[in-house]
Amino acid sequence: MKSFAVIAMLLTCAPASAQSASSASATARGVESVPAVTTTTDYVIVEGQWDRLVLAPGGGTGSVDWLRTTPGASAYTGGVSATTMIDSQWILATGGMALRPTEAVILHAQTRIGGGRTAGAPFVYRMQEAGLAYRAAARVYVTFDEQYLHVGETRGYLIKPGLAFSPLRRLSTEVTYTRSAGGNLDSEHVGGRVALAMHATTLVGGLAAGRTAPEVFNVAVGGTVPTSGAVATRQLRDGFFGVQIRLPRSELTLIWSDLDVDTIHKRTLAASVKYQLRAK
């Protein structure tokens, strides 16, 4: 069950790239890749993300993150990322941690703070998230996260109850329900992920469907999204798949995702390298 402790750290260990791609990358890096350790270990994670949009210019994200894991299934992370999307650019500083106060409970928190410009006008980017995972059974964790998001004129809270379970020793799955609470995020969607570990390779994939604000998935900043008219609800469809390859001192992750939010259709390729710096 040590690998299941990592599931609650996924958001903490993720780089600050676009939501759908970074979540997928975090899953690929997290499951079986940050096992329980007896020494403190430092890693650097470098990620590049390339986005292609239909009917609008594309963009991309670059990020560098530091990750420290400690005995007792704790983790700490910090980093910086830069993103360009349509006519917007922004830079974020990121930080987070995951703690295990008891054998059955894991707590995690993360923040992204920064800002940028969209169509020449400045905007603020803030995200804070906190959550917990509770081991309800030998192979089952119940999870709950709360997130505050403020991107340009879009802001509000998201609540995310979920369930993470491992039906087989090498198979890990997670199902989450996300709903906005206040603000103008107008989000309600269901997502699922699955990861299969096979020796030095882990396969990962997932789907999400519902409705959401584009800013929740870092597709655009309010006012920059091209539309063909008034849209009552912003429909979301997202799918991803990828592979993680573990090497002696590093891990290579490749993720392909296909995201639809309203009139925006975004295809993303994310590649990251996680390198072990030292252990003590």
NUGUSE-627048 format. One record per residue: residue number from 1; x, y, z of N, C-alpha, C in turn. Coordinates in nm, 2 decimals. Example, Ala and Ser with C-alpha at 12.3 -4.5 7.8 and 13.67 -1.06 7.14 Angstrom:
BEGIN
- nr/nc1/nc2/nc3/cac1/cac2/cac3/cc1/cc2/cc3
- 1/1.32/-0.57/0.78/1.23/-0.45/0.78/1.32/-0.33/0.78
- 2/1.28/-0.22/0.71/1.37/-0.11/0.71/1.29/0.00/0.79
END
This chain:
BEGIN
- nr/nc1/nc2/nc3/cac1/cac2/cac3/cc1/cc2/cc3
- 1/0.08/-0.12/0.00/0.00/0.00/0.00/0.08/0.13/0.00
- 2/0.22/0.11/0.00/0.30/0.23/0.00/0.28/0.32/-0.12
- 3/0.26/0.25/-0.24/0.23/0.33/-0.36/0.11/0.41/-0.35
- 4/0.01/0.36/-0.27/-0.12/0.43/-0.26/-0.10/0.56/-0.19
- 5/0.00/0.57/-0.10/0.03/0.70/-0.03/0.06/0.81/-0.14
- 6/0.12/0.77/-0.25/0.16/0.86/-0.35/0.04/0.92/-0.42
- 7/-0.07/0.84/-0.43/-0.19/0.89/-0.50/-0.24/1.02/-0.44
- 8/-0.23/1.03/-0.31/-0.27/1.16/-0.25/-0.17/1.27/-0.27
- 9/-0.05/1.24/-0.32/0.05/1.34/-0.34/0.05/1.39/-0.49
- 10/-0.04/1.34/-0.57/-0.03/1.36/-0.71/-0.03/1.51/-0.74
- 11/-0.12/1.58/-0.68/-0.13/1.73/-0.71/-0.01/1.80/-0.66
- 12/0.04/1.76/-0.54/0.16/1.82/-0.49/0.28/1.80/-0.57
- 13/0.30/1.68/-0.63/0.42/1.65/-0.71/0.41/1.70/-0.85
- 14/0.29/1.75/-0.90/0.27/1.78/-1.04/0.34/1.92/-1.07
- 15/0.39/1.93/-1.19/0.44/2.06/-1.23/0.32/2.15/-1.26
- 16/0.34/2.28/-1.28/0.24/2.38/-1.29/0.20/2.40/-1.44
- 17/0.19/2.30/-1.52/0.15/2.32/-1.66/0.00/2.31/-1.67
- 18/-0.05/2.30/-1.79/-0.20/2.30/-1.80/-0.26/2.19/-1.73
- 19/-0.38/2.21/-1.68/-0.44/2.12/-1.58/-0.45/1.98/-1.63
- 20/-0.51/1.96/-1.75/-0.53/1.82/-1.79/-0.40/1.75/-1.82
- 21/-0.30/1.81/-1.88/-0.18/1.74/-1.91/-0.10/1.72/-1.78
- 22/-0.09/1.82/-1.69/-0.01/1.81/-1.58/-0.07/1.70/-1.48
- 23/-0.20/1.69/-1.47/-0.26/1.59/-1.39/-0.22/1.45/-1.44
- 24/-0.23/1.44/-1.57/-0.19/1.31/-1.63/-0.05/1.28/-1.60
- 25/0.04/1.38/-1.62/0.18/1.35/-1.60/0.21/1.32/-1.45
- 26/0.13/1.38/-1.36/0.15/1.35/-1.22/0.11/1.21/-1.19
- 27/0.01/1.16/-1.25/-0.03/1.02/-1.23/0.08/0.93/-1.28
- 28/0.13/0.95/-1.40/0.23/0.87/-1.45/0.36/0.87/-1.36
- 29/0.40/0.99/-1.31/0.52/0.99/-1.22/0.49/0.94/-1.09
- 30/0.36/0.96/-1.04/0.33/0.93/-0.90/0.32/0.78/-0.87
- 31/0.24/0.71/-0.95/0.21/0.57/-0.91/0.33/0.49/-0.93
- 32/0.37/0.43/-0.82/0.49/0.34/-0.81/0.62/0.41/-0.83
- 33/0.62/0.54/-0.85/0.75/0.61/-0.88/0.81/0.69/-0.76
- 34/0.73/0.71/-0.66/0.78/0.77/-0.54/0.75/0.68/-0.42
- 35/0.82/0.56/-0.41/0.79/0.47/-0.31/0.83/0.51/-0.17
- 36/0.79/0.44/-0.07/0.83/0.47/0.07/0.99/0.46/0.07
- 37/1.05/0.56/0.14/1.20/0.57/0.14/1.25/0.57/0.28
- 38/1.37/0.53/0.29/1.44/0.54/0.42/1.54/0.65/0.43
- 39/1.56/0.73/0.32/1.64/0.84/0.32/1.57/0.96/0.26
- 40/1.62/1.08/0.28/1.56/1.20/0.22/1.63/1.21/0.08
- 41/1.54/1.22/-0.02/1.58/1.22/-0.16/1.53/1.35/-0.23
- 42/1.62/1.41/-0.31/1.58/1.53/-0.39/1.58/1.49/-0.54
- 43/1.48/1.55/-0.61/1.47/1.53/-0.75/1.45/1.67/-0.82
- 44/1.48/1.68/-0.95/1.44/1.79/-1.03/1.36/1.74/-1.14
- 45/1.25/1.81/-1.17/1.15/1.77/-1.28/1.15/1.88/-1.38
- 46/1.18/1.85/-1.50/1.18/1.95/-1.61/1.07/1.90/-1.71
- 47/0.98/1.99/-1.75/0.87/1.95/-1.84/0.85/2.06/-1.95
- 48/0.82/2.01/-2.06/0.78/2.09/-2.18/0.65/2.04/-2.23
- 49/0.57/2.14/-2.26/0.43/2.10/-2.31/0.40/2.18/-2.44
- 50/0.35/2.11/-2.54/0.32/2.18/-2.66/0.17/2.16/-2.69
- 51/0.10/2.28/-2.72/-0.04/2.28/-2.74/-0.07/2.32/-2.88
- 52/-0.17/2.25/-2.94/-0.22/2.29/-3.07/-0.37/2.31/-3.06
- 53/-0.41/2.43/-3.10/-0.55/2.46/-3.10/-0.61/2.47/-3.24
- 54/-0.74/2.43/-3.25/-0.82/2.44/-3.37/-0.89/2.58/-3.36
- 55/-0.88/2.65/-3.47/-0.94/2.79/-3.48/-0.88/2.90/-3.40
- 56/-0.76/2.87/-3.35/-0.69/2.97/-3.27/-0.54/2.94/-3.26
- 57/-0.45/3.04/-3.23/-0.31/3.01/-3.22/-0.29/2.91/-3.10
- 58/-0.19/2.83/-3.10/-0.16/2.74/-3.00/-0.07/2.80/-2.89
- 59/0.01/2.72/-2.82/0.09/2.77/-2.72/0.17/2.66/-2.66
- 60/0.22/2.68/-2.53/0.29/2.58/-2.46/0.33/2.62/-2.33
- 61/0.39/2.53/-2.25/0.43/2.56/-2.11/0.57/2.49/-2.09
- 62/0.65/2.56/-2.02/0.78/2.51/-1.97/0.79/2.52/-1.82
- 63/0.83/2.42/-1.75/0.84/2.43/-1.60/0.96/2.35/-1.55
- 64/1.01/2.40/-1.43/1.11/2.33/-1.36/1.07/2.32/-1.22
- 65/1.07/2.20/-1.16/1.02/2.18/-1.02/1.13/2.10/-0.95
- 66/1.14/2.13/-0.82/1.22/2.06/-0.72/1.13/1.97/-0.64
- 67/1.16/1.85/-0.61/1.08/1.76/-0.53/1.17/1.69/-0.43
- 68/1.13/1.69/-0.30/1.20/1.62/-0.19/1.10/1.52/-0.13
- 69/1.14/1.40/-0.12/1.07/1.29/-0.05/1.14/1.26/0.08
- 70/1.07/1.23/0.18/1.13/1.20/0.31/1.07/1.07/0.37
- 71/1.14/1.01/0.46/1.08/0.89/0.53/0.95/0.92/0.59
- 72/0.86/0.83/0.59/0.72/0.86/0.64/0.63/0.90/0.53
- 73/0.66/0.89/0.41/0.57/0.93/0.29/0.54/1.07/0.29
- 74/0.63/1.16/0.32/0.61/1.30/0.31/0.68/1.35/0.18
- 75/0.63/1.46/0.13/0.69/1.52/0.01/0.68/1.67/0.01
- 76/0.78/1.74/-0.05/0.77/1.89/-0.06/0.82/1.93/-0.20
- 77/0.76/2.03/-0.25/0.79/2.07/-0.39/0.78/2.22/-0.41
- 78/0.86/2.27/-0.50/0.86/2.41/-0.54/0.91/2.42/-0.68
- 79/0.87/2.53/-0.75/0.91/2.55/-0.89/0.86/2.67/-0.95
- 80/0.88/2.68/-1.08/0.84/2.79/-1.16/0.79/2.74/-1.30
- 81/0.69/2.81/-1.36/0.65/2.77/-1.49/0.61/2.89/-1.57
- 82/0.62/2.88/-1.70/0.58/2.99/-1.79/0.49/2.93/-1.90
- 83/0.38/3.00/-1.93/0.28/2.95/-2.03/0.25/3.06/-2.13
- 84/0.22/3.02/-2.25/0.16/3.11/-2.35/0.05/3.03/-2.41
- 85/-0.07/3.10/-2.43/-0.19/3.04/-2.48/-0.27/3.15/-2.55
- 86/-0.30/3.13/-2.68/-0.37/3.23/-2.76/-0.30/3.36/-2.75
- 87/-0.36/3.46/-2.70/-0.29/3.59/-2.68/-0.26/3.63/-2.54
- 88/-0.24/3.52/-2.46/-0.21/3.54/-2.32/-0.07/3.47/-2.28
- 89/0.00/3.53/-2.19/0.12/3.48/-2.13/0.12/3.50/-1.98
- 90/0.17/3.40/-1.91/0.17/3.41/-1.76/0.29/3.33/-1.71
- 91/0.34/3.37/-1.59/0.45/3.30/-1.52/0.39/3.28/-1.38
- 92/0.42/3.16/-1.32/0.38/3.12/-1.19/0.49/3.06/-1.11
- 93/0.48/3.09/-0.98/0.57/3.03/-0.88/0.48/2.92/-0.81
- 94/0.53/2.80/-0.79/0.45/2.70/-0.73/0.52/2.64/-0.61
- 95/0.43/2.58/-0.52/0.49/2.52/-0.40/0.38/2.42/-0.34
- 96/0.43/2.32/-0.27/0.33/2.23/-0.21/0.40/2.13/-0.12
- 97/0.31/2.05/-0.05/0.36/1.95/0.04/0.26/1.85/0.06
- 98/0.30/1.73/0.11/0.21/1.62/0.15/0.27/1.56/0.27
- 99/0.18/1.54/0.37/0.22/1.48/0.50/0.13/1.37/0.54
- 100/0.19/1.28/0.62/0.11/1.16/0.66/0.11/1.15/0.81
- 101/0.02/1.22/0.88/0.02/1.23/1.03/-0.01/1.09/1.09
- 102/-0.09/1.01/1.03/-0.12/0.88/1.08/-0.11/0.78/0.96
- 103/-0.11/0.65/0.99/-0.11/0.55/0.88/-0.22/0.56/0.79
- 104/-0.34/0.61/0.84/-0.46/0.61/0.75/-0.49/0.74/0.69
- 105/-0.42/0.85/0.72/-0.46/0.98/0.67/-0.34/1.04/0.61
- 106/-0.36/1.10/0.49/-0.26/1.18/0.42/-0.32/1.32/0.39
- 107/-0.24/1.42/0.42/-0.28/1.56/0.39/-0.19/1.62/0.29
- 108/-0.25/1.70/0.20/-0.17/1.77/0.10/-0.22/1.91/0.07
- 109/-0.13/2.00/0.02/-0.17/2.13/-0.01/-0.07/2.18/-0.12
- 110/-0.12/2.27/-0.20/-0.03/2.33/-0.30/-0.08/2.47/-0.34
- 111/0.00/2.55/-0.39/-0.04/2.69/-0.44/0.04/2.72/-0.57
- 112/-0.03/2.80/-0.65/0.03/2.86/-0.77/0.00/3.01/-0.76
- 113/0.10/3.09/-0.77/0.08/3.24/-0.76/0.16/3.31/-0.87
- 114/0.10/3.40/-0.94/0.17/3.47/-1.04/0.08/3.56/-1.12
- 115/0.11/3.58/-1.25/0.02/3.67/-1.33/0.09/3.68/-1.47
- 116/0.02/3.76/-1.55/0.07/3.78/-1.69/-0.01/3.89/-1.76
- 117/-0.02/3.87/-1.89/-0.09/3.97/-1.97/-0.17/3.89/-2.08
- 118/-0.29/3.95/-2.10/-0.38/3.89/-2.20/-0.42/4.01/-2.29
- 119/-0.40/4.00/-2.42/-0.43/4.10/-2.52/-0.37/4.24/-2.47
- 120/-0.25/4.23/-2.41/-0.18/4.35/-2.36/-0.22/4.40/-2.22
- 121/-0.33/4.34/-2.16/-0.38/4.39/-2.03/-0.33/4.29/-1.92
- 122/-0.29/4.34/-1.81/-0.24/4.25/-1.70/-0.35/4.18/-1.63
- 123/-0.32/4.06/-1.58/-0.42/3.98/-1.50/-0.34/3.91/-1.39
- 124/-0.42/3.87/-1.29/-0.36/3.79/-1.17/-0.40/3.65/-1.19
- 125/-0.31/3.56/-1.14/-0.33/3.42/-1.14/-0.30/3.37/-1.00
- 126/-0.41/3.31/-0.93/-0.39/3.25/-0.80/-0.46/3.12/-0.79
- 127/-0.40/3.02/-0.74/-0.46/2.90/-0.71/-0.41/2.84/-0.58
- 128/-0.50/2.80/-0.49/-0.47/2.73/-0.37/-0.56/2.61/-0.35
- 129/-0.50/2.50/-0.32/-0.57/2.38/-0.30/-0.52/2.30/-0.18
- 130/-0.62/2.24/-0.11/-0.58/2.16/0.01/-0.67/2.04/0.01
- 131/-0.63/1.92/0.06/-0.71/1.80/0.06/-0.65/1.70/0.15
- 132/-0.73/1.59/0.15/-0.68/1.47/0.23/-0.73/1.34/0.17
- 133/-0.66/1.24/0.20/-0.70/1.10/0.16/-0.71/1.02/0.29
- 134/-0.81/0.94/0.30/-0.84/0.86/0.42/-0.85/0.71/0.37
- 135/-0.77/0.63/0.43/-0.77/0.49/0.40/-0.89/0.42/0.46
- 136/-0.99/0.39/0.38/-1.11/0.33/0.43/-1.10/0.18/0.43
- 137/-1.02/0.12/0.35/-1.00/-0.02/0.35/-0.86/-0.05/0.30
- 138/-0.82/-0.18/0.29/-0.68/-0.21/0.26/-0.64/-0.16/0.13
- 139/-0.73/-0.15/0.03/-0.69/-0.11/-0.11/-0.78/0.01/-0.15
- 140/-0.84/0.08/-0.06/-0.93/0.19/-0.09/-0.90/0.32/-0.01
- 141/-0.88/0.43/-0.08/-0.87/0.56/-0.02/-0.99/0.65/-0.06
- 142/-1.05/0.72/0.04/-1.15/0.82/0.01/-1.08/0.95/0.01
- 143/-1.10/1.04/-0.09/-1.03/1.16/-0.11/-1.13/1.28/-0.11
- 144/-1.08/1.39/-0.06/-1.16/1.52/-0.07/-1.06/1.63/-0.08
- 145/-1.08/1.72/-0.19/-1.00/1.84/-0.21/-1.09/1.96/-0.23
- 146/-1.04/2.07/-0.19/-1.10/2.20/-0.21/-1.00/2.30/-0.28
- 147/-1.04/2.36/-0.39/-0.95/2.45/-0.46/-1.02/2.59/-0.48
- 148/-0.93/2.69/-0.46/-0.97/2.83/-0.50/-0.90/2.87/-0.62
- 149/-0.97/2.92/-0.72/-0.90/2.96/-0.84/-0.94/3.11/-0.88
- 150/-0.84/3.19/-0.91/-0.87/3.33/-0.95/-0.77/3.35/-1.07
- 151/-0.83/3.36/-1.19/-0.76/3.38/-1.31/-0.83/3.49/-1.39
- 152/-0.77/3.61/-1.39/-0.83/3.72/-1.46/-0.97/3.75/-1.39
- 153/-1.08/3.76/-1.47/-1.21/3.78/-1.42/-1.28/3.66/-1.37
- 154/-1.22/3.54/-1.38/-1.28/3.42/-1.34/-1.23/3.38/-1.21
- 155/-1.32/3.35/-1.12/-1.28/3.31/-0.98/-1.39/3.23/-0.92
- 156/-1.35/3.15/-0.82/-1.45/3.07/-0.74/-1.38/2.94/-0.68
- 157/-1.46/2.86/-0.62/-1.42/2.74/-0.55/-1.46/2.62/-0.62
- 158/-1.38/2.52/-0.61/-1.41/2.38/-0.66/-1.40/2.28/-0.55
- 159/-1.49/2.20/-0.53/-1.49/2.09/-0.44/-1.48/1.96/-0.51
- 160/-1.39/1.86/-0.46/-1.36/1.75/-0.54/-1.35/1.62/-0.45
- 161/-1.47/1.56/-0.43/-1.46/1.43/-0.36/-1.42/1.32/-0.46
- 162/-1.36/1.22/-0.41/-1.31/1.11/-0.50/-1.29/0.98/-0.43
- 163/-1.25/0.88/-0.51/-1.22/0.75/-0.46/-1.10/0.69/-0.53
- 164/-1.00/0.65/-0.46/-0.88/0.59/-0.52/-0.87/0.44/-0.47
- 165/-0.85/0.35/-0.56/-0.85/0.21/-0.52/-0.76/0.13/-0.61
- 166/-0.72/0.02/-0.57/-0.62/-0.07/-0.64/-0.68/-0.21/-0.65
- 167/-0.75/-0.24/-0.75/-0.81/-0.38/-0.76/-0.71/-0.49/-0.78
- 168/-0.59/-0.45/-0.83/-0.48/-0.55/-0.85/-0.36/-0.48/-0.80
- 169/-0.25/-0.56/-0.78/-0.13/-0.51/-0.72/-0.07/-0.40/-0.80
- 170/-0.07/-0.42/-0.93/0.00/-0.33/-1.02/-0.10/-0.23/-1.09
- 171/-0.23/-0.24/-1.06/-0.33/-0.15/-1.12/-0.38/-0.05/-1.02
- 172/-0.38/0.08/-1.05/-0.43/0.18/-0.96/-0.53/0.26/-1.04
- 173/-0.64/0.29/-0.97/-0.75/0.37/-1.04/-0.79/0.48/-0.94
- 174/-0.85/0.59/-1.00/-0.90/0.70/-0.93/-1.02/0.76/-1.00
- 175/-1.13/0.79/-0.93/-1.25/0.85/-0.98/-1.28/0.98/-0.90
- 176/-1.30/1.09/-0.96/-1.33/1.22/-0.89/-1.45/1.29/-0.95
- 177/-1.52/1.36/-0.86/-1.63/1.44/-0.90/-1.60/1.58/-0.86
- 178/-1.61/1.68/-0.96/-1.57/1.82/-0.93/-1.69/1.90/-0.96
- 179/-1.72/2.00/-0.86/-1.83/2.09/-0.87/-1.79/2.22/-0.82
- 180/-1.83/2.33/-0.89/-1.80/2.47/-0.84/-1.89/2.50/-0.73
- 181/-1.84/2.59/-0.64/-1.92/2.64/-0.53/-1.89/2.79/-0.51
- 182/-1.98/2.87/-0.57/-1.96/3.01/-0.57/-1.87/3.06/-0.69
- 183/-1.88/3.19/-0.71/-1.80/3.24/-0.82/-1.86/3.21/-0.96
- 184/-1.78/3.23/-1.06/-1.83/3.21/-1.20/-1.76/3.10/-1.28
- 185/-1.71/3.00/-1.20/-1.65/2.88/-1.27/-1.74/2.79/-1.34
- 186/-1.87/2.78/-1.29/-1.97/2.70/-1.36/-1.92/2.57/-1.40
- 187/-1.87/2.49/-1.30/-1.81/2.36/-1.33/-1.88/2.25/-1.27
- 188/-1.90/2.14/-1.34/-1.94/2.01/-1.28/-1.90/1.90/-1.38
- 189/-1.81/1.82/-1.34/-1.76/1.72/-1.42/-1.71/1.60/-1.34
- 190/-1.70/1.49/-1.41/-1.66/1.36/-1.35/-1.53/1.31/-1.43
- 191/-1.43/1.27/-1.36/-1.31/1.22/-1.42/-1.26/1.09/-1.36
- 192/-1.19/1.01/-1.44/-1.14/0.89/-1.40/-1.00/0.87/-1.46
- 193/-0.91/0.80/-1.38/-0.77/0.77/-1.43/-0.74/0.63/-1.39
- 194/-0.65/0.57/-1.47/-0.61/0.43/-1.44/-0.46/0.43/-1.48
- 195/-0.38/0.36/-1.40/-0.24/0.34/-1.42/-0.20/0.19/-1.40
- 196/-0.13/0.14/-1.49/-0.08/0.00/-1.49/0.07/-0.01/-1.49
- 197/0.13/-0.06/-1.38/0.27/-0.07/-1.37/0.32/-0.20/-1.42
- 198/0.42/-0.20/-1.51/0.47/-0.32/-1.57/0.63/-0.31/-1.57
- 199/0.69/-0.36/-1.46/0.83/-0.36/-1.45/0.88/-0.21/-1.46
- 200/0.96/-0.17/-1.56/1.01/-0.04/-1.57/0.92/0.06/-1.64
- 201/0.80/0.02/-1.68/0.71/0.10/-1.76/0.57/0.11/-1.69
- 202/0.52/0.23/-1.69/0.38/0.25/-1.64/0.30/0.31/-1.75
- 203/0.18/0.25/-1.78/0.09/0.30/-1.87/-0.02/0.37/-1.80
- 204/-0.06/0.49/-1.85/-0.16/0.57/-1.78/-0.26/0.63/-1.88
- 205/-0.39/0.64/-1.83/-0.49/0.70/-1.92/-0.61/0.75/-1.84
- 206/-0.69/0.83/-1.90/-0.81/0.88/-1.83/-0.90/0.96/-1.92
- 207/-1.02/0.98/-1.86/-1.13/1.06/-1.93/-1.19/1.15/-1.83
- 208/-1.25/1.26/-1.88/-1.33/1.36/-1.80/-1.44/1.41/-1.89
- 209/-1.56/1.44/-1.83/-1.67/1.49/-1.91/-1.76/1.57/-1.81
- 210/-1.82/1.68/-1.87/-1.91/1.76/-1.79/-1.91/1.90/-1.85
- 211/-1.90/2.00/-1.76/-1.89/2.14/-1.80/-1.79/2.21/-1.71
- 212/-1.73/2.32/-1.77/-1.63/2.39/-1.69/-1.60/2.52/-1.75
- 213/-1.53/2.61/-1.67/-1.48/2.73/-1.73/-1.34/2.70/-1.79
- 214/-1.31/2.76/-1.91/-1.18/2.73/-1.97/-1.06/2.75/-1.88
- 215/-1.07/2.85/-1.79/-0.95/2.88/-1.70/-0.92/2.76/-1.61
- 216/-1.02/2.68/-1.58/-0.99/2.57/-1.49/-0.89/2.47/-1.55
- 217/-0.89/2.46/-1.68/-0.79/2.37/-1.75/-0.68/2.45/-1.82
- 218/-0.66/2.58/-1.78/-0.56/2.66/-1.84/-0.57/2.67/-1.99
- 219/-0.69/2.67/-2.04/-0.71/2.68/-2.19/-0.70/2.83/-2.23
- 220/-0.75/2.92/-2.15/-0.75/3.06/-2.19/-0.78/3.14/-2.06
- 221/-0.76/3.27/-2.08/-0.79/3.37/-1.97/-0.92/3.44/-2.02
- 222/-1.01/3.47/-1.92/-1.14/3.53/-1.95/-1.13/3.64/-2.05
- 223/-1.21/3.63/-2.16/-1.22/3.73/-2.26/-1.14/3.70/-2.38
- 224/-1.06/3.59/-2.38/-0.97/3.56/-2.49/-1.02/3.44/-2.57
- 225/-1.13/3.38/-2.53/-1.17/3.26/-2.59/-1.26/3.29/-2.71
- 226/-1.22/3.24/-2.83/-1.30/3.26/-2.95/-1.43/3.18/-2.95
- 227/-1.54/3.25/-2.97/-1.67/3.17/-2.96/-1.75/3.22/-3.08
- 228/-1.85/3.13/-3.12/-1.94/3.16/-3.23/-2.07/3.22/-3.18
- 229/-2.08/3.26/-3.06/-2.20/3.32/-3.01/-2.21/3.29/-2.86
- 230/-2.32/3.33/-2.80/-2.34/3.31/-2.66/-2.35/3.16/-2.63
- 231/-2.29/3.11/-2.53/-2.29/2.97/-2.49/-2.34/2.95/-2.35
- 232/-2.46/2.88/-2.34/-2.52/2.87/-2.21/-2.44/2.78/-2.11
- 233/-2.38/2.67/-2.16/-2.29/2.59/-2.08/-2.17/2.56/-2.16
- 234/-2.06/2.55/-2.09/-1.93/2.52/-2.15/-1.90/2.37/-2.13
- 235/-1.93/2.29/-2.23/-1.91/2.15/-2.23/-1.77/2.11/-2.23
- 236/-1.73/2.01/-2.15/-1.60/1.96/-2.13/-1.59/1.81/-2.18
- 237/-1.49/1.78/-2.26/-1.46/1.65/-2.29/-1.31/1.64/-2.29
- 238/-1.25/1.55/-2.22/-1.10/1.54/-2.20/-1.06/1.40/-2.20
- 239/-0.96/1.36/-2.27/-0.90/1.23/-2.26/-0.75/1.23/-2.27
- 240/-0.68/1.14/-2.21/-0.54/1.14/-2.22/-0.49/1.00/-2.20
- 241/-0.37/0.98/-2.26/-0.30/0.85/-2.24/-0.15/0.88/-2.24
- 242/-0.07/0.79/-2.18/0.07/0.82/-2.18/0.15/0.70/-2.13
- 243/0.28/0.72/-2.12/0.37/0.62/-2.07/0.48/0.68/-1.98
- 244/0.52/0.61/-1.88/0.63/0.65/-1.80/0.74/0.54/-1.81
- 245/0.86/0.58/-1.83/0.97/0.48/-1.84/1.07/0.52/-1.73
- 246/1.10/0.42/-1.64/1.19/0.44/-1.53/1.33/0.39/-1.57
- 247/1.42/0.48/-1.55/1.56/0.45/-1.57/1.64/0.45/-1.44
- 248/1.77/0.42/-1.44/1.84/0.40/-1.31/1.83/0.53/-1.22
- 249/1.85/0.65/-1.27/1.84/0.77/-1.18/1.74/0.87/-1.23
- 250/1.65/0.83/-1.33/1.56/0.92/-1.39/1.43/0.85/-1.43
- 251/1.33/0.93/-1.47/1.21/0.88/-1.53/1.17/0.98/-1.64
- 252/1.13/0.92/-1.75/1.08/0.99/-1.87/0.93/0.96/-1.88
- 253/0.85/1.07/-1.89/0.71/1.06/-1.91/0.66/1.14/-2.03
- 254/0.58/1.07/-2.11/0.52/1.13/-2.23/0.37/1.11/-2.22
- 255/0.29/1.23/-2.24/0.15/1.23/-2.22/0.09/1.30/-2.34
- 256/-0.01/1.24/-2.40/-0.09/1.30/-2.51/-0.23/1.32/-2.46
- 257/-0.29/1.44/-2.47/-0.42/1.47/-2.43/-0.50/1.54/-2.54
- 258/-0.63/1.52/-2.54/-0.72/1.58/-2.63/-0.84/1.64/-2.55
- 259/-0.85/1.77/-2.56/-0.94/1.85/-2.47/-1.03/1.93/-2.55
- 260/-1.16/1.93/-2.52/-1.26/2.01/-2.58/-1.33/2.09/-2.47
- 261/-1.33/2.22/-2.48/-1.41/2.31/-2.39/-1.48/2.41/-2.48
- 262/-1.61/2.40/-2.50/-1.69/2.48/-2.59/-1.63/2.47/-2.73
- 263/-1.60/2.59/-2.79/-1.55/2.59/-2.93/-1.40/2.56/-2.94
- 264/-1.33/2.54/-2.82/-1.19/2.52/-2.82/-1.16/2.37/-2.82
- 265/-1.08/2.33/-2.92/-1.03/2.20/-2.93/-0.88/2.20/-2.92
- 266/-0.82/2.15/-2.81/-0.68/2.15/-2.78/-0.62/2.01/-2.77
- 267/-0.51/2.00/-2.85/-0.43/1.87/-2.84/-0.30/1.91/-2.78
- 268/-0.26/1.83/-2.68/-0.14/1.86/-2.61/-0.04/1.74/-2.60
- 269/0.09/1.76/-2.62/0.19/1.67/-2.60/0.28/1.72/-2.49
- 270/0.29/1.65/-2.38/0.37/1.69/-2.26/0.48/1.58/-2.24
- 271/0.61/1.63/-2.23/0.72/1.55/-2.20/0.79/1.60/-2.08
- 272/0.83/1.51/-1.99/0.90/1.55/-1.87/1.01/1.45/-1.83
- 273/1.11/1.50/-1.76/1.22/1.42/-1.71/1.23/1.45/-1.56
- 274/1.23/1.34/-1.48/1.25/1.35/-1.34/1.38/1.29/-1.31
- 275/1.47/1.36/-1.25/1.61/1.32/-1.23/1.64/1.32/-1.08
- 276/1.69/1.21/-1.03/1.73/1.21/-0.89/1.86/1.28/-0.86
- 277/1.86/1.38/-0.78/1.98/1.46/-0.75/2.07/1.39/-0.64
- 278/2.01/1.36/-0.53/2.09/1.30/-0.42/2.00/1.24/-0.32
- 279/2.05/1.15/-0.24/1.99/1.09/-0.12/2.08/1.11/0.00
- 280/2.02/1.13/0.11/2.10/1.14/0.23/2.02/1.09/0.35
END
